[in-house]
């Protein structure tokens, strides 16, 4: 089971090199990440975007743009469609968002003609290496789905389980997070948690409602008298609404010194979707994650 970002990158290096289509690649942090990914052998990037700007930025960074295939598409919408088309036509294995907005990329992903529509809801999955926790921790969904209902939460869990399996976790423990650990008809999140607990998920133990402390701390569970196979051992944290996921994720990054990788699941190929403010290291980790998921498919 993968427990560090170094192990994730090493797994990506050991498998067949996946081809990555980057939409609107004219960004310094993106170019640094794809250059390192190419150098490490974890992905073979195709850069789609404003070729003149890509070359200019690469030169400023001391990167040889000549080693990349570049497709000149200065317009963001055209760049997104071209990058997604490369994947849907089998010429690339996964896609990455560059400097363009998320909506621009997702519009192309969901296009009926050239898109990557899958059977499940699209959901954002973050993987964190937190110094204070003993293994990788998956958090979902703090990036896409605002207030999912119970059926949507089921699909979000299924998407996260594919990520956990790609990390070598075959029996993932899923904590359905709420503010309290008891079912309360006045709190829909607890009702959803109970329903999800009663559903069947292949290769997973789902428990809830569980508060955050119970999910990640065995001691907290013992103090509260909670007996749960997930308590203190959660692999996946399912949040009730987007604000909870967004807040927990940012706290882990800025207060917990966590290292992270982000991906969108539910499409026919992984979508590397990270913040434009993320460092090239976070982008590199996300490329490695996308590569490993694409390789496992």
C-alpha positions in Angstrom: 0.0 0.0 0.0 1.3 3.4 -1.0 1.9 5.6 2.1 4.0 8.5 0.7 4.1 10.7 -2.3 7.6 9.3 -3.1 6.1 5.9 -3.3 3.3 7.2 -5.5 5.8 8.7 -7.9 7.9 5.5 -7.9 4.8 3.4 -8.8 4.1 5.8 -11.7 7.7 5.4 -12.8 7.6 1.6 -12.7 4.6 1.2 -15.0 4.1 1.9 -18.7 4.5 5.7 -19.3 1.1 7.2 -19.7 0.4 10.0 -22.2 -0.9 13.3 -20.6 -2.8 16.0 -22.5 -2.4 19.4 -20.8 -5.1 22.0 -21.6 -3.8 25.6 -21.7 -0.2 24.7 -20.7 1.1 28.3 -20.8 1.8 28.5 -17.0 5.1 28.4 -15.2 4.1 26.0 -12.4 2.4 23.7 -14.9 5.5 23.6 -17.2 7.8 22.9 -14.2 5.6 20.0 -13.2 5.3 18.5 -16.6 9.0 18.9 -17.3 9.8 17.1 -14.1 7.1 14.4 -14.9 8.8 13.8 -18.2 12.2 13.7 -16.7 11.1 11.1 -14.1 9.3 9.1 -16.7 5.9 9.2 -15.0 4.1 10.9 -18.0 4.6 11.8 -21.6 3.0 15.3 -21.8 1.4 16.8 -24.9 1.1 20.6 -24.4 -2.0 22.2 -25.8 -2.2 26.0 -25.7 -0.6 29.2 -26.8 2.6 27.9 -28.3 4.3 31.3 -28.3 3.7 31.8 -24.6 4.6 28.2 -23.8 8.0 28.7 -25.5 8.5 32.1 -23.8 7.8 30.8 -20.3 9.8 27.6 -20.9 12.8 29.7 -22.0 12.5 31.8 -18.9 12.6 28.7 -16.7 15.5 27.1 -18.6 13.3 24.4 -19.9 13.8 23.0 -23.4 10.3 23.2 -25.0 11.6 21.3 -28.0 11.3 18.0 -26.1 7.5 18.4 -25.9 4.9 18.0 -28.5 3.1 21.3 -28.6 -0.3 21.9 -30.2 -1.0 25.6 -30.8 -4.4 26.5 -29.5 -4.3 30.0 -27.9 -8.0 30.1 -27.2 -8.9 28.4 -23.9 -12.1 26.7 -25.2 -10.3 25.3 -28.2 -7.4 24.2 -26.0 -9.7 22.3 -23.7 -11.5 20.6 -26.5 -8.3 19.6 -28.2 -6.8 18.2 -25.0 -10.0 16.2 -24.2 -10.3 15.0 -27.8 -6.8 13.5 -27.5 -7.9 11.4 -24.6 -11.3 10.4 -26.0 -9.7 9.4 -29.3 -7.1 7.2 -27.5 -4.1 9.5 -28.3 -3.6 10.3 -24.6 -4.4 8.5 -21.4 -5.5 11.3 -19.1 -5.9 15.1 -19.1 -4.7 18.0 -17.0 -6.0 21.5 -16.4 -3.5 24.2 -17.1 -4.1 27.9 -16.7 -7.7 27.9 -17.9 -10.7 27.9 -15.6 -12.2 24.7 -14.3 -15.5 25.4 -16.1 -13.7 25.6 -19.5 -12.2 22.2 -19.1 -15.3 20.5 -17.7 -17.4 21.9 -20.5 -15.2 19.9 -22.9 -15.1 16.9 -20.6 -18.9 16.7 -20.6 -19.3 17.4 -24.4 -21.5 14.7 -25.9 -19.4 14.5 -29.1 -15.8 14.6 -27.9 -16.1 14.4 -24.1 -15.2 11.9 -21.4 -18.6 11.2 -19.8 -18.6 8.1 -17.6 -21.3 6.2 -15.7 -20.7 8.1 -12.4 -21.1 11.6 -11.2 -17.9 13.6 -11.6 -16.3 14.2 -8.2 -13.1 15.7 -6.8 -10.8 13.4 -4.9 -7.8 14.7 -2.9 -5.1 12.5 -1.5 -3.1 13.8 1.4 0.1 12.7 3.1 -0.4 14.2 6.6 2.6 14.1 9.0 0.3 13.5 11.9 -1.5 10.5 10.3 -0.1 7.0 9.7 -1.2 6.5 6.1 -2.5 8.3 3.0 -5.8 10.0 3.6 -8.4 10.5 0.8 -10.8 13.4 1.1 -13.9 13.9 -1.1 -15.7 16.0 -2.3 -14.4 19.4 -1.4 -14.1 20.7 -5.0 -17.1 20.0 -7.2 -20.4 18.8 -5.7 -21.9 21.4 -3.5 -24.5 19.5 -1.5 -24.8 16.0 -2.8 -27.8 13.8 -2.0 -27.4 10.2 -0.8 -27.3 8.7 -4.3 -24.7 11.2 -5.4 -22.7 10.4 -2.2 -22.8 6.8 -3.1 -21.2 7.6 -6.5 -18.6 9.9 -4.8 -17.6 7.0 -2.6 -17.3 4.7 -5.6 -15.1 7.2 -7.3 -12.9 7.5 -4.2 -12.6 3.7 -3.9 -11.1 3.5 -7.4 -8.4 5.9 -6.2 -7.8 3.9 -3.1 -7.5 0.7 -5.0 -4.9 2.3 -7.3 -2.9 3.2 -4.2 -2.9 -0.5 -3.2 -5.7 -0.3 -0.6 -8.1 -3.1 -1.3 -10.3 -2.9 1.8 -10.7 0.8 2.3 -12.4 2.2 5.4 -14.8 5.0 4.6 -15.9 7.5 7.2 -19.1 9.3 6.4 -18.5 12.6 8.2 -21.1 14.5 10.1 -21.1 16.9 13.1 -22.2 14.2 15.5 -22.0 10.4 15.7 -25.7 9.7 16.2 -28.5 9.6 13.7 -30.7 12.7 14.1 -33.8 13.2 11.8 -33.2 16.9 11.9 -29.7 16.5 10.5 -29.9 15.1 6.9 -26.2 14.3 6.8 -26.7 11.8 9.6 -29.6 10.2 7.8 -27.5 9.9 4.7 -24.7 8.4 6.7 -26.9 5.7 8.1 -28.2 4.9 4.6 -24.7 4.7 3.1 -23.6 2.4 5.9 -26.3 0.0 5.0 -25.4 -0.1 1.3 -22.9 -2.6 -0.2 -19.6 -1.4 -1.6 -17.1 -3.8 -3.0 -13.8 -3.8 -1.1 -14.9 -1.3 1.5 -16.1 -0.8 5.0 -18.4 2.2 5.3 -19.4 3.6 8.6 -21.2 6.7 9.8 -22.3 9.0 11.0 -18.8 9.8 12.4 -17.4 13.1 13.5 -13.9 14.0 12.2 -12.1 13.2 15.4 -13.6 9.7 15.5 -12.6 9.0 11.9 -9.0 9.8 12.4 -8.4 9.1 16.2 -8.8 5.7 17.9 -8.3 7.5 21.2 -11.2 9.8 20.6 -13.4 6.9 19.8 -12.4 5.1 23.0 -13.1 8.2 25.1 -16.5 8.5 23.5 -17.3 4.8 23.8 -17.6 4.4 20.0 -16.9 0.9 18.6 -16.3 1.2 14.9 -13.9 -0.6 12.5 -13.3 2.7 10.8 -12.6 4.9 13.8 -8.9 6.0 13.9 -8.3 4.0 10.7 -10.2 5.9 8.0 -8.7 5.7 4.5 -11.5 7.9 2.9 -13.3 10.8 4.4 -16.6 11.6 2.8 -17.8 15.1 3.6 -21.5 16.1 3.7 -21.1 19.4 1.7 -18.4 21.1 -0.3 -17.5 23.7 2.4 -16.5 21.0 4.9 -14.2 19.3 2.4 -12.7 22.6 1.3 -12.1 23.7 4.9 -10.6 20.3 6.0 -8.4 20.2 2.9 -7.0 23.7 3.3 -6.4 23.1 7.0 -4.4 20.0 6.3 -2.3 21.9 3.7 -1.7 25.1 5.6 -1.8 24.0 9.3 -0.9 20.3 8.9 1.9 20.7 6.4 0.3 18.0 4.3 1.4 17.1 0.8 -1.3 16.5 -1.7 -2.5 15.3 -5.0 -5.8 16.1 -6.6 -7.9 14.3 -9.3 -11.4 14.3 -10.7 -13.0 10.9 -11.1 -16.2 9.6 -12.7 -15.1 10.3 -16.3 -13.7 7.7 -18.6 -10.2 8.9 -17.9 -8.6 10.6 -14.8 -8.7 14.5 -14.9 -5.8 16.2 -13.1 -7.6 19.2 -11.6 -5.6 21.2 -9.2 -5.8 24.9 -8.1 -3.9 27.4 -10.2 -2.4 28.5 -6.9 -0.9 25.0 -6.2 2.9 24.6 -6.4 4.5 22.6 -9.1 5.2 19.8 -6.5 1.4 19.4 -5.9 0.9 19.4 -9.6 3.6 16.8 -10.0 2.0 14.6 -7.3 -1.3 15.0 -9.1 0.2 13.9 -12.4 1.7 10.9 -10.7 -1.7 10.0 -9.2 -3.5 10.4 -12.6 -0.8 8.3 -14.2 -1.2 5.5 -11.7 -5.0 5.5 -12.0 -4.8 5.6 -15.8 -2.3 2.7 -15.7 -4.5 0.7 -13.3 -7.4 0.9 -15.8 
